[in-house]
Amino acid sequence: TTGARREDNPCPGLAPGIRYNMFELGFDALWEIDLFGRKQRQLEAASADLDAAGEEYRQSLVTLTSELARSYVEYRSLQNQLRVTRSNLDAQQHTLRLTEKIFNEGVGTRHDVVRARAQAENTEALIPTLEAGMIAALRQLDVLVGKQPGALAADLDEPGAVPAAPGREILASPAAAIRHRPDIRVAERRLAAATALQGSAIAEFFPKISLSAFVGLRNTDLEGLFKSAAFSYGTAANLLQPLLNFGRIRAGVDLAQAKQQEAYFAYEKAVLEALRETETALARYLKEEIRRQTLARAVADQHESVRLSQLRYQEGVTSFLDVLDSQRALFLAE
């Protein structure tokens, strides 16, 4: 430190009214002895806030990753729906050609031809909607990876399977699942910080003890400041006891306690919300898996139903309406 000041004679009885200059250059230090943990609690609060900031960053990454995965699954789902729709359209157009052939041979009816054409056209009308959905999902993926619109088109144009979640690995208990959620860890770290600050506020009631030291040069004459006789050092102990501001300290404690309670309720809410979301997601996953297995069996049965209905129609055993119904049911199941 460097400094210059004008002081009165510290011994006025000997030489009253004398004023002099004091110049100094050196190093000084102040160390507060943390007997009551005020500084330690502040350090704990700062560390907890830093941890919470890190968890918020990880939460942002989780959110981004989940949005990216959701958009990719949506794109692949639409892509596969488009494939199924086109496959069904090919089958329905084949049925239409067969119906027209039978009608031209004088066996079928014009009504059968019209119904077959209408079903094929209805299926064909779904294709533009699916293609528009694919474009929207692809643009969303472009944005999420920070690329220009259309940058991923070539990479994702090749058809791919819809990603499947691992079966048994995902079936954890809700309590075990939420342990890895960043939002829970953020709330817990915020609570830890608020609790530490509450302890720091309480420690303000106790006296503060500090040690100070100075090593450097002091002289009343600037020209003699750098002479050896100007070397000076000193130490001091300080005791500061709050006597007149207990009301302010009490208000600070009340405020810190209120913030700690707020952080606690926020943590409790985060845990309850996480449990609700996790239990709901697990239940939906289990039920959707049952539905998927049932639909897989239904698709196999509908394929056989379409084959049999076409044979029966060609043999004249059943009406063409049965063929259309079986094709429609297969399309919906797929």
C-alpha positions as CSV (number, residue, x, y, z in Angstrom):
1,T,0.0,0.0,0.0
2,T,1.0,3.6,-0.5
3,G,-0.4,6.6,1.4
4,A,0.1,10.1,2.5
5,R,-1.9,11.9,5.3
6,R,-1.7,14.8,7.6
7,E,-2.0,14.1,11.3
8,D,-2.1,15.9,14.7
9,N,0.6,15.4,17.3
10,P,-0.3,12.2,19.1
11,C,1.1,13.7,22.3
12,P,-0.7,17.1,22.5
13,G,0.5,17.7,26.1
14,L,4.1,17.9,25.0
15,A,3.7,20.0,21.8
16,P,0.1,21.1,21.4
17,G,-1.1,22.3,18.0
18,I,1.7,20.7,15.9
19,R,0.6,19.0,12.7
20,Y,2.8,16.9,10.5
21,N,2.8,14.8,7.3
22,M,3.1,11.0,7.3
23,F,4.1,9.1,4.2
24,E,4.1,5.3,4.0
25,L,4.9,2.5,1.5
26,G,4.6,-1.2,2.3
27,F,2.4,-4.2,2.7
28,D,-0.5,-4.7,5.1
29,A,-2.7,-7.7,5.8
30,L,-5.9,-8.3,7.7
31,W,-6.9,-11.8,8.9
32,E,-10.2,-12.4,10.6
33,I,-10.2,-15.3,13.0
34,D,-13.4,-17.3,12.1
35,L,-14.1,-18.5,15.6
36,F,-17.9,-18.7,15.1
37,G,-17.9,-20.1,11.5
38,R,-19.3,-17.0,9.7
39,K,-16.7,-17.1,6.9
40,Q,-16.9,-20.9,6.7
41,R,-20.6,-20.8,6.2
42,Q,-20.3,-18.1,3.6
43,L,-17.7,-20.3,1.8
44,E,-20.1,-23.3,2.0
45,A,-22.9,-21.2,0.5
46,A,-20.7,-20.0,-2.4
47,S,-19.6,-23.5,-3.0
48,A,-23.2,-24.8,-3.1
49,D,-24.2,-22.0,-5.4
50,L,-21.3,-23.0,-7.7
51,D,-22.5,-26.6,-7.6
52,A,-26.0,-25.5,-8.4
53,A,-24.8,-23.5,-11.4
54,G,-23.0,-26.6,-12.7
55,E,-26.2,-28.7,-12.3
56,E,-28.2,-26.0,-14.1
57,Y,-25.7,-26.3,-17.0
58,R,-26.1,-30.1,-17.0
59,Q,-29.9,-29.7,-16.8
60,S,-29.7,-27.5,-20.0
61,L,-27.7,-30.3,-21.7
62,V,-30.3,-32.9,-20.6
63,T,-33.1,-30.7,-22.0
64,L,-31.3,-30.2,-25.2
65,T,-30.5,-33.9,-25.6
66,S,-34.1,-34.9,-24.8
67,E,-35.4,-32.4,-27.4
68,L,-32.9,-33.7,-29.9
69,A,-33.9,-37.3,-29.2
70,R,-37.6,-36.5,-29.3
71,S,-37.3,-34.7,-32.7
72,Y,-35.2,-37.6,-34.1
73,V,-37.6,-40.2,-33.0
74,E,-40.5,-38.1,-34.4
75,Y,-38.6,-37.8,-37.7
76,R,-37.9,-41.6,-37.9
77,S,-41.5,-42.4,-36.9
78,L,-42.9,-40.2,-39.6
79,Q,-40.4,-41.7,-42.1
80,N,-41.6,-45.2,-41.2
81,Q,-45.3,-44.2,-41.3
82,L,-44.6,-42.8,-44.8
83,R,-43.0,-46.1,-45.8
84,V,-46.0,-48.1,-44.4
85,T,-48.4,-45.7,-46.1
86,R,-46.7,-46.0,-49.5
87,S,-46.5,-49.8,-49.1
88,N,-50.3,-49.9,-48.3
89,L,-50.9,-47.6,-51.3
90,D,-49.1,-50.0,-53.6
91,A,-51.2,-52.9,-52.2
92,Q,-54.4,-51.0,-52.6
93,Q,-53.5,-49.9,-56.1
94,H,-52.8,-53.5,-56.9
95,T,-56.2,-54.4,-55.6
96,L,-57.7,-51.6,-57.7
97,R,-56.1,-53.0,-60.8
98,L,-57.3,-56.5,-59.9
99,T,-60.8,-55.2,-59.3
100,E,-60.8,-53.3,-62.7
101,K,-59.6,-56.5,-64.4
102,I,-62.4,-58.6,-62.8
103,F,-64.9,-55.9,-63.7
104,N,-63.7,-55.8,-67.3
105,E,-64.1,-59.5,-67.5
106,G,-67.8,-59.1,-66.5
107,V,-67.5,-60.7,-63.1
108,G,-67.2,-57.8,-60.6
109,T,-69.2,-54.7,-60.3
110,R,-68.4,-51.0,-60.9
111,H,-69.2,-50.4,-57.3
112,D,-66.3,-52.5,-56.2
113,V,-64.0,-50.5,-58.6
114,V,-65.2,-47.2,-57.2
115,R,-64.7,-48.3,-53.6
116,A,-61.2,-49.6,-54.3
117,R,-60.2,-46.4,-56.0
118,A,-61.6,-44.3,-53.2
119,Q,-59.6,-46.2,-50.6
120,A,-56.4,-45.9,-52.6
121,E,-57.0,-42.2,-53.0
122,N,-57.7,-41.7,-49.3
123,T,-54.4,-43.5,-48.5
124,E,-52.5,-41.4,-51.1
125,A,-53.9,-38.2,-49.5
126,L,-52.1,-39.0,-46.3
127,I,-48.7,-38.8,-47.9
128,P,-48.3,-35.0,-48.2
129,T,-49.2,-34.6,-44.5
130,L,-46.6,-37.1,-43.5
131,E,-44.0,-35.5,-45.8
132,A,-44.8,-32.1,-44.3
133,G,-44.4,-33.5,-40.8
134,M,-41.0,-35.0,-41.7
135,I,-39.8,-31.6,-43.1
136,A,-40.9,-29.9,-39.8
137,A,-39.1,-32.5,-37.7
138,L,-36.0,-32.2,-39.9
139,R,-35.9,-28.4,-39.6
140,Q,-36.2,-28.8,-35.8
141,L,-33.2,-31.1,-35.8
142,D,-31.2,-28.6,-37.9
143,V,-31.9,-25.9,-35.3
144,L,-31.1,-28.1,-32.3
145,V,-27.7,-29.0,-33.7
146,G,-27.0,-25.4,-34.8
147,K,-27.0,-25.9,-38.6
148,Q,-28.6,-24.3,-41.5
149,P,-32.0,-25.6,-42.6
150,G,-31.6,-28.6,-44.8
151,A,-28.1,-29.4,-43.6
152,L,-29.1,-32.8,-42.3
153,A,-31.3,-33.8,-45.2
154,A,-28.7,-35.9,-46.9
155,D,-27.6,-37.7,-43.7
156,L,-31.2,-38.6,-42.7
157,D,-32.7,-39.2,-46.1
158,E,-31.8,-42.9,-45.9
159,P,-34.6,-44.7,-44.1
160,G,-33.8,-45.9,-40.6
161,A,-35.4,-47.7,-37.8
162,V,-37.2,-45.9,-34.9
163,P,-34.8,-45.9,-31.9
164,A,-36.0,-48.3,-29.3
165,A,-35.4,-47.6,-25.6
166,P,-33.6,-50.4,-23.7
167,G,-36.1,-52.7,-22.1
168,R,-35.2,-53.7,-18.6
169,E,-32.6,-51.0,-18.0
170,I,-35.2,-48.3,-18.0
171,L,-37.5,-50.0,-15.4
172,A,-36.0,-48.5,-12.3
173,S,-37.9,-47.4,-9.2
174,P,-39.0,-43.7,-9.2
175,A,-36.8,-43.0,-6.2
176,A,-33.8,-44.4,-8.0
177,A,-34.6,-42.6,-11.2
178,I,-35.0,-39.1,-9.8
179,R,-31.6,-39.4,-8.1
180,H,-30.0,-38.6,-11.5
181,R,-32.2,-35.6,-12.3
182,P,-30.3,-32.3,-12.5
183,D,-33.3,-30.3,-11.4
184,I,-33.4,-32.2,-8.1
185,R,-29.6,-31.6,-7.5
186,V,-30.1,-27.9,-8.3
187,A,-32.8,-27.6,-5.7
188,E,-30.8,-29.5,-3.2
189,R,-27.7,-27.3,-3.7
190,R,-29.8,-24.1,-3.5
191,L,-31.2,-25.4,-0.2
192,A,-27.7,-26.1,1.1
193,A,-26.6,-22.6,0.1
194,A,-29.6,-21.0,1.9
195,T,-29.0,-23.1,5.0
196,A,-25.3,-22.1,5.1
197,L,-26.3,-18.4,4.7
198,Q,-28.7,-18.7,7.6
199,G,-25.8,-20.0,9.8
200,S,-23.7,-17.1,8.6
201,A,-26.4,-14.6,9.5
202,I,-26.7,-16.1,13.0
203,A,-22.9,-15.8,13.5
204,E,-23.2,-12.0,13.0
205,F,-24.4,-11.9,16.7
206,F,-20.9,-12.9,17.9
207,P,-17.8,-10.7,18.1
208,K,-15.4,-10.5,15.2
209,I,-11.7,-11.0,16.0
210,S,-9.1,-10.0,13.5
211,L,-5.3,-9.6,13.3
212,S,-3.6,-6.9,11.2
213,A,0.0,-6.4,10.3
214,F,2.1,-3.8,8.4
215,V,5.6,-4.1,7.0
216,G,7.1,-1.2,5.0
217,L,8.5,2.3,5.1
218,R,7.1,5.3,7.1
219,N,8.5,8.8,7.4
220,T,7.3,12.3,7.9
221,D,9.6,13.4,5.1
222,L,9.0,12.1,1.6
223,E,12.8,12.4,0.7
224,G,13.7,10.3,3.7
225,L,11.0,7.6,3.0
226,F,13.5,5.2,1.4
227,K,16.2,5.4,4.1
228,S,16.8,2.5,6.4
229,A,15.6,4.5,9.4
230,A,12.2,4.7,7.8
231,F,11.6,0.9,8.0
232,S,8.6,0.1,10.1
233,Y,6.5,-2.9,11.0
234,G,3.6,-3.5,13.4
235,T,0.9,-5.9,14.4
236,A,-2.5,-5.3,16.0
237,A,-5.5,-7.3,17.3
238,N,-9.0,-6.1,16.8
239,L,-12.2,-7.0,18.5
240,L,-15.5,-5.8,17.1
241,Q,-18.6,-6.6,19.2
242,P,-22.0,-5.6,17.7
243,L,-23.9,-3.8,20.4
244,L,-26.1,-1.2,18.7
245,N,-27.2,-3.1,15.6
246,F,-28.8,-6.2,17.1
247,G,-32.1,-5.2,15.4
248,R,-30.4,-5.2,12.0
249,I,-28.8,-8.5,12.6
250,R,-32.1,-10.0,13.8
251,A,-33.7,-8.8,10.6
252,G,-30.9,-10.4,8.6
253,V,-31.4,-13.7,10.4
254,D,-35.2,-13.6,9.8
255,L,-34.6,-12.9,6.1
256,A,-32.0,-15.7,5.9
257,Q,-34.4,-18.1,7.6
258,A,-37.3,-17.1,5.3
259,K,-35.0,-17.8,2.2
260,Q,-34.0,-21.1,3.7
261,Q,-37.7,-22.1,4.1
262,E,-38.4,-21.0,0.6
263,A,-35.5,-23.1,-0.7
264,Y,-36.7,-26.1,1.4
265,F,-40.2,-25.8,-0.1
266,A,-38.8,-25.5,-3.6
267,Y,-36.7,-28.6,-3.0
268,E,-39.7,-30.5,-1.7
269,K,-41.8,-29.4,-4.6
270,A,-39.1,-30.5,-7.1
271,V,-38.9,-33.9,-5.5
272,L,-42.7,-34.4,-5.6
273,E,-42.9,-33.2,-9.2
274,A,-40.1,-35.5,-10.1
275,L,-41.7,-38.5,-8.5
276,R,-45.0,-37.7,-10.2
277,E,-43.4,-37.3,-13.6
278,T,-41.2,-40.4,-13.2
279,E,-44.1,-42.7,-12.0
280,T,-46.3,-41.4,-14.8
281,A,-43.5,-42.0,-17.4
282,L,-42.8,-45.5,-16.1
283,A,-46.5,-46.4,-16.1
284,R,-46.9,-45.1,-19.7
285,Y,-43.9,-47.0,-20.8
286,L,-45.2,-50.3,-19.4
287,K,-48.6,-49.8,-20.9
288,E,-47.2,-48.7,-24.2
289,E,-45.0,-51.8,-24.3
290,I,-48.1,-54.0,-23.8
291,R,-49.9,-52.1,-26.5
292,R,-46.9,-52.5,-28.9
293,Q,-46.8,-56.2,-28.4
294,T,-50.5,-56.5,-29.0
295,L,-50.3,-54.4,-32.1
296,A,-47.4,-56.6,-33.4
297,R,-49.7,-59.6,-33.1
298,A,-52.5,-57.7,-34.7
299,V,-50.4,-56.8,-37.7
300,A,-49.4,-60.4,-38.3
301,D,-53.1,-61.4,-38.0
302,Q,-54.2,-58.6,-40.4
303,H,-51.6,-59.7,-43.0
304,E,-53.2,-63.2,-42.9
305,S,-56.7,-61.7,-43.0
306,V,-55.9,-59.7,-46.1
307,R,-54.4,-62.7,-47.9
308,L,-57.5,-64.9,-47.0
309,S,-60.0,-62.2,-47.9
310,Q,-58.4,-61.7,-51.4
311,L,-58.5,-65.4,-52.0
312,R,-62.1,-65.7,-50.9
313,Y,-63.0,-62.7,-53.1
314,Q,-61.3,-64.2,-56.1
315,E,-63.2,-67.5,-55.5
316,G,-66.5,-65.6,-55.3
317,V,-67.1,-66.7,-51.7
318,T,-67.1,-63.2,-50.1
319,S,-67.8,-59.6,-51.2
320,F,-65.1,-57.0,-52.1
321,L,-66.1,-55.1,-49.0
322,D,-64.3,-57.7,-46.9
323,V,-61.1,-57.1,-48.9
324,L,-61.3,-53.4,-48.3
325,D,-62.1,-53.8,-44.6
326,S,-59.1,-56.1,-44.1
327,Q,-56.7,-53.8,-45.9
328,R,-57.9,-50.8,-43.9
329,A,-57.5,-52.7,-40.7
330,L,-54.0,-53.7,-41.7
331,F,-53.1,-50.2,-42.5
332,L,-54.3,-48.8,-39.2
333,A,-52.5,-51.5,-37.2
334,E,-49.2,-50.8,-39.0
